[in-house]
Amino acid sequence: MFFLNAQLKSGVETFFNLVDIESKIKRADLVITGEGKIDSQSKFGKVVYSLKEKCGSKNFVAFCGVNNSKENAFEIVSINDENLSLEENIKNTEINLRKNLQKYLKKYLKN
């Protein structure tokens, strides 16, 4: 950093600036994101927590494969089928996501 006169910047903040995330959030009624696994360590650097912070009080939901979070910082929907192995769930990710997203949106639109 000294020799190149460089600055250390957050990767997530750089990405959010590049895609102008704040203007997109302002126009949204609901923000949907995804993550492979959400657990107690996720709040220390995963994009999902940074995005929720940017969203403030906006409606926000995160879809994930595995939810091991003990917190209720935001709504989390695990898409994995508990009756299937991890390998089978990975093979069926698209189907599981579509099924759970449809179910979530039906519930969301009723409110």
MOPAC internal coordinates of N, CA, C and O (Angstrom, degrees):
PM7 1SCF
backbone

  N    0.0000 0     0.00 0     0.00 0    0    0    0
  C    1.4499 1     0.00 0     0.00 0    1    0    0
  C    1.5289 1   110.17 1     0.00 0    2    1    0
  O    1.2310 1   120.92 1   143.39 1    3    2    1
  N    1.3173 1   115.84 1   -36.61 1    3    2    1
  C    1.4562 1   120.02 1  -178.36 1    5    3    2
  C    1.5297 1   111.48 1   -67.19 1    6    5    3
  O    1.2310 1   120.06 1   131.19 1    7    6    5
  N    1.3299 1   117.49 1   -48.81 1    7    6    5
  C    1.4597 1   121.23 1  -175.21 1    9    7    6
  C    1.5271 1   113.01 1   -71.57 1   10    9    7
  O    1.2310 1   120.37 1   149.37 1   11   10    9
  N    1.3146 1   116.91 1   -30.63 1   11   10    9
  C    1.4659 1   120.46 1  -177.88 1   13   11   10
  C    1.5217 1   113.16 1  -101.06 1   14   13   11
  O    1.2310 1   120.66 1  -178.81 1   15   14   13
  N    1.3370 1   116.35 1     1.19 1   15   14   13
  C    1.4548 1   121.15 1  -177.62 1   17   15   14
  C    1.5374 1   110.66 1    54.68 1   18   17   15
  O    1.2310 1   121.07 1  -137.94 1   19   18   17
  N    1.3394 1   115.56 1    42.06 1   19   18   17
  C    1.4579 1   121.49 1  -177.13 1   21   19   18
  C    1.5206 1   111.11 1   -91.50 1   22   21   19
  O    1.2310 1   121.15 1   -17.39 1   23   22   21
  N    1.3138 1   115.41 1   162.61 1   23   22   21
  C    1.4597 1   121.84 1   176.71 1   25   23   22
  C    1.5199 1   108.95 1  -120.33 1   26   25   23
  O    1.2310 1   120.75 1   -39.21 1   27   26   25
  N    1.3107 1   116.17 1   140.79 1   27   26   25
  C    1.4555 1   121.91 1   175.97 1   29   27   26
  C    1.5216 1   107.77 1   -85.22 1   30   29   27
  O    1.2310 1   120.58 1   -55.71 1   31   30   29
  N    1.3535 1   116.50 1   124.29 1   31   30   29
  C    1.4610 1   120.91 1  -178.14 1   33   31   30
  C    1.5132 1   109.89 1  -128.61 1   34   33   31
  O    1.2310 1   121.41 1   -29.13 1   35   34   33
  N    1.3059 1   114.91 1   150.87 1   35   34   33
  C    1.4569 1   121.16 1   176.39 1   37   35   34
  C    1.5218 1   109.94 1   -68.03 1   38   37   35
  O    1.2310 1   120.46 1   -48.32 1   39   38   37
  N    1.3370 1   116.73 1   131.68 1   39   38   37
  C    1.4627 1   120.49 1   178.76 1   41   39   38
  C    1.5115 1   112.42 1   -63.26 1   42   41   39
  O    1.2310 1   120.46 1   136.48 1   43   42   41
  N    1.3320 1   116.72 1   -43.52 1   43   42   41
  C    1.4615 1   120.04 1  -178.45 1   45   43   42
  C    1.5317 1   110.88 1   -66.55 1   46   45   43
  O    1.2310 1   120.03 1   139.34 1   47   46   45
  N    1.3193 1   117.55 1   -40.66 1   47   46   45
  C    1.4685 1   119.95 1   178.45 1   49   47   46
  C    1.5261 1   110.98 1   -66.34 1   50   49   47
  O    1.2310 1   120.14 1   141.45 1   51   50   49
  N    1.3237 1   117.33 1   -38.55 1   51   50   49
  C    1.4594 1   120.78 1   176.54 1   53   51   50
  C    1.5212 1   110.26 1   -61.56 1   54   53   51
  O    1.2310 1   120.48 1   134.43 1   55   54   53
  N    1.3258 1   116.68 1   -45.57 1   55   54   53
  C    1.4605 1   121.11 1   178.14 1   57   55   54
  C    1.5299 1   110.96 1   -62.38 1   58   57   55
  O    1.2310 1   120.07 1   133.14 1   59   58   57
  N    1.3256 1   117.48 1   -46.86 1   59   58   57
  C    1.4694 1   120.74 1   179.49 1   61   59   58
  C    1.5289 1   110.93 1   -58.23 1   62   61   59
  O    1.2310 1   120.24 1   140.31 1   63   62   61
  N    1.3223 1   117.15 1   -39.69 1   63   62   61
  C    1.4673 1   120.31 1   177.84 1   65   63   62
  C    1.5237 1   111.51 1   -66.79 1   66   65   63
  O    1.2310 1   120.61 1   138.68 1   67   66   65
  N    1.3338 1   116.43 1   -41.32 1   67   66   65
  C    1.4704 1   120.25 1  -179.20 1   69   67   66
  C    1.5273 1   112.42 1   -61.80 1   70   69   67
  O    1.2310 1   120.37 1   142.37 1   71   70   69
  N    1.3325 1   116.90 1   -37.63 1   71   70   69
  C    1.4685 1   119.86 1  -177.75 1   73   71   70
  C    1.5315 1   112.42 1   -96.61 1   74   73   71
  O    1.2310 1   120.40 1  -176.55 1   75   74   73
  N    1.3278 1   116.84 1     3.45 1   75   74   73
  C    1.4696 1   122.72 1  -179.49 1   77   75   74
  C    1.5295 1   110.67 1    52.75 1   78   77   75
  O    1.2310 1   121.13 1  -125.64 1   79   78   77
  N    1.3163 1   115.44 1    54.36 1   79   78   77
  C    1.4602 1   122.36 1  -173.90 1   81   79   78
  C    1.5276 1   112.53 1   -60.43 1   82   81   79
  O    1.2310 1   119.56 1   145.04 1   83   82   81
  N    1.3154 1   118.44 1   -34.96 1   83   82   81
  C    1.4681 1   120.40 1  -177.25 1   85   83   82
  C    1.5241 1   112.25 1   -62.88 1   86   85   83
  O    1.2310 1   119.80 1   140.20 1   87   86   85
  N    1.3290 1   117.99 1   -39.80 1   87   86   85
  C    1.4654 1   119.19 1   178.77 1   89   87   86
  C    1.5287 1   110.99 1   -69.66 1   90   89   87
  O    1.2310 1   120.27 1   146.85 1   91   90   89
  N    1.3122 1   117.08 1   -33.15 1   91   90   89
  C    1.4679 1   120.79 1   177.62 1   93   91   90
  C    1.5283 1   110.70 1   -68.89 1   94   93   91
  O    1.2310 1   120.54 1   139.51 1   95   94   93
  N    1.3169 1   116.57 1   -40.49 1   95   94   93
  C    1.4623 1   120.73 1   178.26 1   97   95   94
  C    1.5263 1   110.59 1   -64.46 1   98   97   95
  O    1.2310 1   120.22 1   138.29 1   99   98   97
  N    1.3158 1   117.18 1   -41.71 1   99   98   97
  C    1.4721 1   120.67 1   179.79 1  101   99   98
  C    1.5221 1   111.68 1   -57.95 1  102  101   99
  O    1.2310 1   119.89 1   144.51 1  103  102  101
  N    1.3311 1   117.81 1   -35.49 1  103  102  101
  C    1.4727 1   121.81 1  -177.78 1  105  103  102
  C    1.5286 1   112.83 1   -83.71 1  106  105  103
  O    1.2310 1   119.97 1   170.61 1  107  106  105
  N    1.3135 1   117.66 1    -9.39 1  107  106  105
  C    1.4650 1   121.36 1  -173.14 1  109  107  106
  C    1.5262 1   112.45 1   -91.58 1  110  109  107
  O    1.2310 1   121.30 1   -36.35 1  111  110  109
  N    1.3329 1   115.11 1   143.65 1  111  110  109
  C    1.4663 1   121.14 1   170.16 1  113  111  110
  C    1.5213 1   110.05 1   -90.26 1  114  113  111
  O    1.2310 1   120.68 1   150.68 1  115  114  113
  N    1.3204 1   116.31 1   -29.32 1  115  114  113
  C    1.4525 1   123.25 1  -177.73 1  117  115  114
  C    1.5247 1   108.40 1  -143.50 1  118  117  115
  O    1.2310 1   120.72 1   -47.65 1  119  118  117
  N    1.3229 1   116.23 1   132.35 1  119  118  117
  C    1.4572 1   121.02 1   177.37 1  121  119  118
  C    1.5321 1   107.21 1  -109.16 1  122  121  119
  O    1.2310 1   121.07 1   -55.46 1  123  122  121
  N    1.3296 1   115.56 1   124.54 1  123  122  121
  C    1.4642 1   122.41 1  -179.28 1  125  123  122
  C    1.5184 1   108.12 1  -116.65 1  126  125  123
  O    1.2310 1   120.81 1   -47.83 1  127  126  125
  N    1.3204 1   116.05 1   132.17 1  127  126  125
  C    1.4568 1   120.81 1   177.79 1  129  127  126
  C    1.5228 1   109.27 1  -136.63 1  130  129  127
  O    1.2310 1   120.65 1    -5.38 1  131  130  129
  N    1.3037 1   116.36 1   174.62 1  131  130  129
  C    1.4518 1   120.50 1  -179.65 1  133  131  130
  C    1.5114 1   112.07 1  -141.02 1  134  133  131
  O    1.2310 1   121.74 1   -23.23 1  135  134  133
  N    1.3144 1   114.27 1   156.77 1  135  134  133
  C    1.4558 1   121.47 1   179.98 1  137  135  134
  C    1.5190 1   107.18 1  -155.08 1  138  137  135
  O    1.2310 1   119.97 1   -32.69 1  139  138  137
  N    1.3036 1   117.67 1   147.31 1  139  138  137
  C    1.4593 1   120.37 1   178.51 1  141  139  138
  C    1.5166 1   112.12 1   -65.64 1  142  141  139
  O    1.2310 1   121.15 1   129.39 1  143  142  141
  N    1.3325 1   115.41 1   -50.61 1  143  142  141
  C    1.4657 1   120.80 1  -178.37 1  145  143  142
  C    1.5247 1   108.45 1  -141.48 1  146  145  143
  O    1.2310 1   120.84 1   -46.39 1  147  146  145
  N    1.3184 1   116.00 1   133.61 1  147  146  145
  C    1.4594 1   121.37 1   175.12 1  149  147  146
  C    1.5204 1   106.98 1  -116.41 1  150  149  147
  O    1.2310 1   121.43 1   -54.60 1  151  150  149
  N    1.3512 1   114.86 1   125.40 1  151  150  149
  C    1.4617 1   119.88 1   179.86 1  153  151  150
  C    1.5235 1   108.86 1  -146.14 1  154  153  151
  O    1.2310 1   120.34 1    10.04 1  155  154  153
  N    1.3247 1   116.95 1  -169.96 1  155  154  153
  C    1.4668 1   121.13 1  -176.34 1  157  155  154
  C    1.5276 1   112.59 1   -63.29 1  158  157  155
  O    1.2310 1   119.60 1   157.63 1  159  158  157
  N    1.3175 1   118.37 1   -22.37 1  159  158  157
  C    1.4653 1   121.53 1  -179.83 1  161  159  158
  C    1.5364 1   112.85 1   -85.80 1  162  161  159
  O    1.2310 1   120.31 1   166.76 1  163  162  161
  N    1.3227 1   117.01 1   -13.24 1  163  162  161
  C    1.4711 1   121.11 1  -174.90 1  165  163  162
  C    1.5149 1   112.99 1   -61.31 1  166  165  163
  O    1.2310 1   120.37 1   148.62 1  167  166  165
  N    1.3263 1   116.90 1   -31.38 1  167  166  165
  C    1.4697 1   119.17 1  -177.99 1  169  167  166
  C    1.5221 1   112.79 1   -71.36 1  170  169  167
  O    1.2310 1   120.30 1   172.63 1  171  170  169
  N    1.3202 1   117.04 1    -7.37 1  171  170  169
  C    1.4558 1   121.23 1  -179.71 1  173  171  170
  C    1.5222 1   111.77 1  -102.76 1  174  173  171
  O    1.2310 1   120.48 1  -129.26 1  175  174  173
  N    1.3324 1   116.68 1    50.74 1  175  174  173
  C    1.4516 1   118.79 1   171.81 1  177  175  174
  C    1.5126 1   117.08 1   128.79 1  178  177  175
  O    1.2310 1   119.06 1   170.66 1  179  178  177
  N    1.3293 1   119.39 1    -9.34 1  179  178  177
  C    1.4607 1   118.44 1   177.97 1  181  179  178
  C    1.5235 1   109.77 1   -77.69 1  182  181  179
  O    1.2310 1   121.04 1   -33.61 1  183  182  181
  N    1.3055 1   115.61 1   146.39 1  183  182  181
  C    1.4600 1   122.50 1  -175.76 1  185  183  182
  C    1.5246 1   111.85 1   -58.52 1  186  185  183
  O    1.2310 1   120.10 1   145.11 1  187  186  185
  N    1.3322 1   117.42 1   -34.89 1  187  186  185
  C    1.4593 1   120.84 1  -175.26 1  189  187  186
  C    1.5350 1   111.50 1   -56.77 1  190  189  187
  O    1.2310 1   119.24 1   138.92 1  191  190  189
  N    1.3083 1   119.06 1   -41.08 1  191  190  189
  C    1.4625 1   121.41 1   179.53 1  193  191  190
  C    1.5278 1   111.68 1   -72.33 1  194  193  191
  O    1.2310 1   120.03 1   142.13 1  195  194  193
  N    1.3178 1   117.54 1   -37.87 1  195  194  193
  C    1.4642 1   120.64 1   176.88 1  197  195  194
  C    1.5216 1   110.68 1   -64.92 1  198  197  195
  O    1.2310 1   120.72 1   140.48 1  199  198  197
  N    1.3249 1   116.23 1   -39.52 1  199  198  197
  C    1.4578 1   120.13 1   178.88 1  201  199  198
  C    1.5267 1   110.77 1   -66.30 1  202  201  199
  O    1.2310 1   120.19 1   136.57 1  203  202  201
  N    1.3255 1   117.24 1   -43.43 1  203  202  201
  C    1.4646 1   120.39 1   177.58 1  205  203  202
  C    1.5122 1   110.37 1   -58.97 1  206  205  203
  O    1.2310 1   120.19 1   138.04 1  207  206  205
  N    1.3170 1   117.24 1   -41.96 1  207  206  205
  C    1.4606 1   121.40 1   178.75 1  209  207  206
  C    1.5279 1   110.77 1   -60.17 1  210  209  207
  O    1.2310 1   120.31 1   137.40 1  211  210  209
  N    1.3324 1   117.02 1   -42.60 1  211  210  209
  C    1.4641 1   121.35 1   178.32 1  213  211  210
  C    1.5242 1   111.28 1   -64.38 1  214  213  211
  O    1.2310 1   120.39 1   148.01 1  215  214  213
  N    1.3250 1   116.86 1   -31.99 1  215  214  213
  C    1.4656 1   121.62 1  -176.18 1  217  215  214
  C    1.5232 1   113.11 1   -76.60 1  218  217  215
  O    1.2310 1   120.24 1   160.49 1  219  218  217
  N    1.3119 1   117.15 1   -19.51 1  219  218  217
  C    1.4578 1   120.18 1  -179.89 1  221  219  218
  C    1.5221 1   110.98 1    58.02 1  222  221  219
  O    1.2310 1   120.68 1    58.39 1  223  222  221
  N    1.3335 1   116.30 1  -121.61 1  223  222  221
  C    1.4696 1   121.05 1  -176.73 1  225  223  222
  C    1.5338 1   113.33 1   -91.56 1  226  225  223
  O    1.2310 1   119.95 1  -174.81 1  227  226  225
  N    1.3117 1   117.70 1     5.19 1  227  226  225
  C    1.4724 1   120.56 1   176.80 1  229  227  226
  C    1.5214 1   110.28 1   -60.16 1  230  229  227
  O    1.2310 1   120.56 1   -27.95 1  231  230  229
  N    1.3247 1   116.53 1   152.05 1  231  230  229
  C    1.4586 1   120.97 1   173.58 1  233  231  230
  C    1.5234 1   107.85 1   -62.58 1  234  233  231
  O    1.2310 1   120.57 1   -49.90 1  235  234  233
  N    1.3217 1   116.52 1   130.10 1  235  234  233
  C    1.4612 1   122.11 1  -171.47 1  237  235  234
  C    1.5180 1   109.14 1  -144.99 1  238  237  235
  O    1.2310 1   120.64 1   -47.19 1  239  238  237
  N    1.3266 1   116.37 1   132.81 1  239  238  237
  C    1.4647 1   121.17 1   175.92 1  241  239  238
  C    1.5245 1   108.84 1  -140.78 1  242  241  239
  O    1.2310 1   121.57 1   -38.47 1  243  242  241
  N    1.3259 1   114.61 1   141.53 1  243  242  241
  C    1.4610 1   121.02 1   176.80 1  245  243  242
  C    1.5211 1   108.65 1  -116.58 1  246  245  243
  O    1.2310 1   120.53 1   -53.70 1  247  246  245
  N    1.3225 1   116.59 1   126.30 1  247  246  245
  C    1.4590 1   122.52 1   174.02 1  249  247  246
  C    1.5198 1   107.11 1   -96.05 1  250  249  247
  O    1.2310 1   120.56 1   -42.18 1  251  250  249
  N    1.3123 1   116.54 1   137.82 1  251  250  249
  C    1.4559 1   119.45 1  -179.22 1  253  251  250
  C    1.5158 1   110.33 1  -145.86 1  254  253  251
  O    1.2310 1   121.36 1   -15.66 1  255  254  253
  N    1.3212 1   115.01 1   164.34 1  255  254  253
  C    1.4464 1   120.01 1   174.62 1  257  255  254
  C    1.5142 1   110.56 1   -75.76 1  258  257  255
  O    1.2310 1   120.64 1   132.64 1  259  258  257
  N    1.3172 1   116.38 1   -47.36 1  259  258  257
  C    1.4628 1   121.80 1  -177.50 1  261  259  258
  C    1.5218 1   109.12 1  -128.32 1  262  261  259
  O    1.2310 1   120.55 1   -51.01 1  263  262  261
  N    1.3179 1   116.56 1   128.99 1  263  262  261
  C    1.4615 1   122.07 1   176.48 1  265  263  262
  C    1.5247 1   108.70 1  -114.75 1  266  265  263
  O    1.2310 1   120.91 1   -76.83 1  267  266  265
  N    1.3210 1   115.86 1   103.17 1  267  266  265
  C    1.4578 1   121.35 1   175.85 1  269  267  266
  C    1.5235 1   110.90 1  -110.79 1  270  269  267
  O    1.2310 1   120.44 1  -161.75 1  271  270  269
  N    1.3354 1   116.76 1    18.25 1  271  270  269
  C    1.4524 1   121.14 1  -178.97 1  273  271  270
  C    1.5177 1   110.00 1   -78.48 1  274  273  271
  O    1.2310 1   121.02 1   -42.52 1  275  274  273
  N    1.3145 1   115.66 1   137.48 1  275  274  273
  C    1.4693 1   121.53 1   177.01 1  277  275  274
  C    1.5336 1   110.57 1   -96.94 1  278  277  275
  O    1.2310 1   120.49 1   173.56 1  279  278  277
  N    1.3175 1   116.66 1    -6.44 1  279  278  277
  C    1.4644 1   121.74 1  -176.94 1  281  279  278
  C    1.5279 1   110.92 1   -94.57 1  282  281  279
  O    1.2310 1   121.03 1   -19.47 1  283  282  281
  N    1.3029 1   115.63 1   160.53 1  283  282  281
  C    1.4615 1   121.87 1   175.34 1  285  283  282
  C    1.5281 1   109.63 1  -117.94 1  286  285  283
  O    1.2310 1   120.70 1  -130.69 1  287  286  285
  N    1.3177 1   116.26 1    49.31 1  287  286  285
  C    1.4541 1   121.00 1  -178.30 1  289  287  286
  C    1.5280 1   111.75 1   -68.42 1  290  289  287
  O    1.2310 1   120.51 1   154.85 1  291  290  289
  N    1.3341 1   116.63 1   -25.15 1  291  290  289
  C    1.4530 1   123.20 1   178.62 1  293  291  290
  C    1.5216 1   108.04 1  -165.89 1  294  293  291
  O    1.2310 1   120.87 1    -8.82 1  295  294  293
  N    1.3174 1   115.94 1   171.18 1  295  294  293
  C    1.4630 1   119.82 1  -178.90 1  297  295  294
  C    1.5306 1   110.27 1   -75.89 1  298  297  295
  O    1.2310 1   121.02 1   -48.35 1  299  298  297
  N    1.3271 1   115.66 1   131.65 1  299  298  297
  C    1.4604 1   122.36 1  -179.76 1  301  299  298
  C    1.5192 1   108.37 1  -126.90 1  302  301  299
  O    1.2310 1   120.74 1   -48.64 1  303  302  301
  N    1.3406 1   116.19 1   131.36 1  303  302  301
  C    1.4599 1   121.89 1   177.19 1  305  303  302
  C    1.5241 1   108.34 1  -119.08 1  306  305  303
  O    1.2310 1   121.06 1   -63.44 1  307  306  305
  N    1.3294 1   115.58 1   116.56 1  307  306  305
  C    1.4635 1   120.15 1   175.59 1  309  307  306
  C    1.5254 1   108.24 1   -83.47 1  310  309  307
  O    1.2310 1   120.51 1   -50.84 1  311  310  309
  N    1.3212 1   116.62 1   129.16 1  311  310  309
  C    1.4698 1   120.01 1  -175.90 1  313  311  310
  C    1.5189 1   112.88 1   -93.98 1  314  313  311
  O    1.2310 1   119.87 1   166.47 1  315  314  313
  N    1.3270 1   117.86 1   -13.53 1  315  314  313
  C    1.4665 1   119.86 1  -177.10 1  317  315  314
  C    1.5227 1   111.93 1   -67.17 1  318  317  315
  O    1.2310 1   120.86 1   -37.52 1  319  318  317
  N    1.3116 1   115.97 1   142.48 1  319  318  317
  C    1.4592 1   123.33 1   175.23 1  321  319  318
  C    1.5243 1   107.15 1   -84.84 1  322  321  319
  O    1.2310 1   120.37 1   -60.36 1  323  322  321
  N    1.3246 1   116.89 1   119.64 1  323  322  321
  C    1.4681 1   121.04 1  -176.40 1  325  323  322
  C    1.5257 1   112.84 1   -63.61 1  326  325  323
  O    1.2310 1   120.24 1   160.78 1  327  326  325
  N    1.3331 1   117.16 1   -19.22 1  327  326  325
  C    1.4652 1   121.15 1  -179.13 1  329  327  326
  C    1.5257 1   113.14 1   -84.94 1  330  329  327
  O    1.2310 1   120.41 1   176.09 1  331  330  329
  N    1.3428 1   116.83 1    -3.91 1  331  330  329
  C    1.4623 1   120.93 1  -178.41 1  333  331  330
  C    1.5167 1   111.01 1  -112.04 1  334  333  331
  O    1.2310 1   120.96 1   -25.22 1  335  334  333
  N    1.3181 1   115.78 1   154.78 1  335  334  333
  C    1.4651 1   120.75 1   175.34 1  337  335  334
  C    1.5290 1   109.11 1   -71.49 1  338  337  335
  O    1.2310 1   121.25 1   -14.78 1  339  338  337
  N    1.3197 1   115.22 1   165.22 1  339  338  337
  C    1.4649 1   119.78 1   176.93 1  341  339  338
  C    1.5188 1   110.30 1   -57.71 1  342  341  339
  O    1.2310 1   120.40 1   136.94 1  343  342  341
  N    1.3239 1   116.84 1   -43.06 1  343  342  341
  C    1.4686 1   121.21 1   179.57 1  345  343  342
  C    1.5334 1   111.25 1   -58.96 1  346  345  343
  O    1.2310 1   120.39 1   134.97 1  347  346  345
  N    1.3337 1   116.87 1   -45.03 1  347  346  345
  C    1.4717 1   121.02 1   178.60 1  349  347  346
  C    1.5251 1   110.86 1   -65.97 1  350  349  347
  O    1.2310 1   120.22 1   139.28 1  351  350  349
  N    1.3183 1   117.19 1   -40.72 1  351  350  349
  C    1.4629 1   119.95 1   178.20 1  353  351  350
  C    1.5177 1   111.24 1   -62.86 1  354  353  351
  O    1.2310 1   120.40 1   140.12 1  355  354  353
  N    1.3240 1   116.85 1   -39.88 1  355  354  353
  C    1.4678 1   119.90 1   178.26 1  357  355  354
  C    1.5238 1   109.93 1   -63.25 1  358  357  355
  O    1.2310 1   120.07 1   137.52 1  359  358  357
  N    1.3223 1   117.46 1   -42.48 1  359  358  357
  C    1.4658 1   121.18 1   177.55 1  361  359  358
  C    1.5228 1   111.35 1   -61.90 1  362  361  359
  O    1.2310 1   120.49 1   148.14 1  363  362  361
  N    1.3363 1   116.67 1   -31.86 1  363  362  361
  C    1.4642 1   121.86 1  -175.32 1  365  363  362
  C    1.5260 1   113.50 1  -103.38 1  366  365  363
  O    1.2310 1   119.90 1  -158.95 1  367  366  365
  N    1.3113 1   117.79 1    21.05 1  367  366  365
  C    1.4594 1   121.12 1  -176.26 1  369  367  366
  C    1.5238 1   112.30 1   -54.39 1  370  369  367
  O    1.2310 1   120.10 1   131.85 1  371  370  369
  N    1.3217 1   117.42 1   -48.15 1  371  370  369
  C    1.4686 1   119.67 1  -177.63 1  373  371  370
  C    1.5236 1   110.81 1   -61.89 1  374  373  371
  O    1.2310 1   120.12 1   134.20 1  375  374  373
  N    1.3087 1   117.37 1   -45.80 1  375  374  373
  C    1.4704 1   121.75 1   179.73 1  377  375  374
  C    1.5279 1   110.02 1   -62.44 1  378  377  375
  O    1.2310 1   120.45 1   132.88 1  379  378  377
  N    1.3377 1   116.74 1   -47.12 1  379  378  377
  C    1.4611 1   120.98 1  -179.71 1  381  379  378
  C    1.5237 1   111.69 1   -61.63 1  382  381  379
  O    1.2310 1   120.42 1   138.67 1  383  382  381
  N    1.3293 1   116.80 1   -41.33 1  383  382  381
  C    1.4609 1   120.52 1   179.46 1  385  383  382
  C    1.5137 1   110.50 1   -65.60 1  386  385  383
  O    1.2310 1   119.86 1   131.78 1  387  386  385
  N    1.3177 1   117.88 1   -48.22 1  387  386  385
  C    1.4680 1   120.77 1   179.91 1  389  387  386
  C    1.5288 1   111.33 1   -57.56 1  390  389  387
  O    1.2310 1   120.68 1   133.39 1  391  390  389
  N    1.3293 1   116.31 1   -46.61 1  391  390  389
  C    1.4625 1   121.66 1  -178.47 1  393  391  390
  C    1.5297 1   110.88 1   -60.68 1  394  393  391
  O    1.2310 1   120.53 1   132.13 1  395  394  393
  N    1.3180 1   116.59 1   -47.87 1  395  394  393
  C    1.4625 1   120.93 1  -177.67 1  397  395  394
  C    1.5217 1   112.51 1   -72.56 1  398  397  395
  O    1.2310 1   119.87 1   145.94 1  399  398  397
  N    1.3161 1   117.85 1   -34.06 1  399  398  397
  C    1.4583 1   121.21 1   176.68 1  401  399  398
  C    1.5229 1   110.57 1   -66.50 1  402  401  399
  O    1.2310 1   120.11 1   135.71 1  403  402  401
  N    1.3292 1   117.39 1   -44.29 1  403  402  401
  C    1.4666 1   120.54 1   177.15 1  405  403  402
  C    1.5226 1   111.18 1   -60.13 1  406  405  403
  O    1.2310 1   120.57 1   135.01 1  407  406  405
  N    1.3218 1   116.51 1   -44.99 1  407  406  405
  C    1.4640 1   121.28 1   179.63 1  409  407  406
  C    1.5347 1   110.39 1   -62.03 1  410  409  407
  O    1.2310 1   120.52 1   136.06 1  411  410  409
  N    1.3330 1   116.62 1   -43.94 1  411  410  409
  C    1.4573 1   120.98 1  -179.96 1  413  411  410
  C    1.5355 1   111.22 1   -63.89 1  414  413  411
  O    1.2310 1   120.65 1   133.79 1  415  414  413
  N    1.3349 1   116.36 1   -46.21 1  415  414  413
  C    1.4668 1   119.40 1  -177.07 1  417  415  414
  C    1.5228 1   112.33 1   -66.33 1  418  417  415
  O    1.2310 1   119.56 1   144.78 1  419  418  417
  N    1.3145 1   118.44 1   -35.22 1  419  418  417
  C    1.4773 1   121.10 1   174.81 1  421  419  418
  C    1.5196 1   109.88 1   -59.63 1  422  421  419
  O    1.2310 1   120.61 1   134.22 1  423  422  421
  N    1.3285 1   116.44 1   -45.78 1  423  422  421
  C    1.4748 1   121.56 1   178.26 1  425  423  422
  C    1.5273 1   110.57 1   -64.78 1  426  425  423
  O    1.2310 1   120.53 1   134.92 1  427  426  425
  N    1.3280 1   116.60 1   -45.08 1  427  426  425
  C    1.4764 1   121.73 1  -178.12 1  429  427  426
  C    1.5283 1   111.28 1   -62.19 1  430  429  427
  O    1.2310 1   120.41 1   136.86 1  431  430  429
  N    1.3253 1   116.81 1   -43.14 1  431  430  429
  C    1.4672 1   120.40 1  -176.37 1  433  431  430
  C    1.5226 1   112.79 1   -72.28 1  434  433  431
  O    1.2310 1   119.85 1   158.10 1  435  434  433
  N    1.3319 1   117.89 1   -21.90 1  435  434  433
  C    1.4603 1   120.88 1   175.97 1  437  435  434
  C    1.5272 1   111.35 1   -70.76 1  438  437  435
  O    1.2310 1   120.68 1   152.47 1  439  438  437
  N    1.3334 1   116.30 1   -27.53 1  439  438  437
  C    1.4800 1   120.62 1  -177.88 1  441  439  438
  C    1.4826 1   111.63 1   -85.00 1  442  441  439
  O    1.2310 1   120.10 1   180.00 1  443  442  441

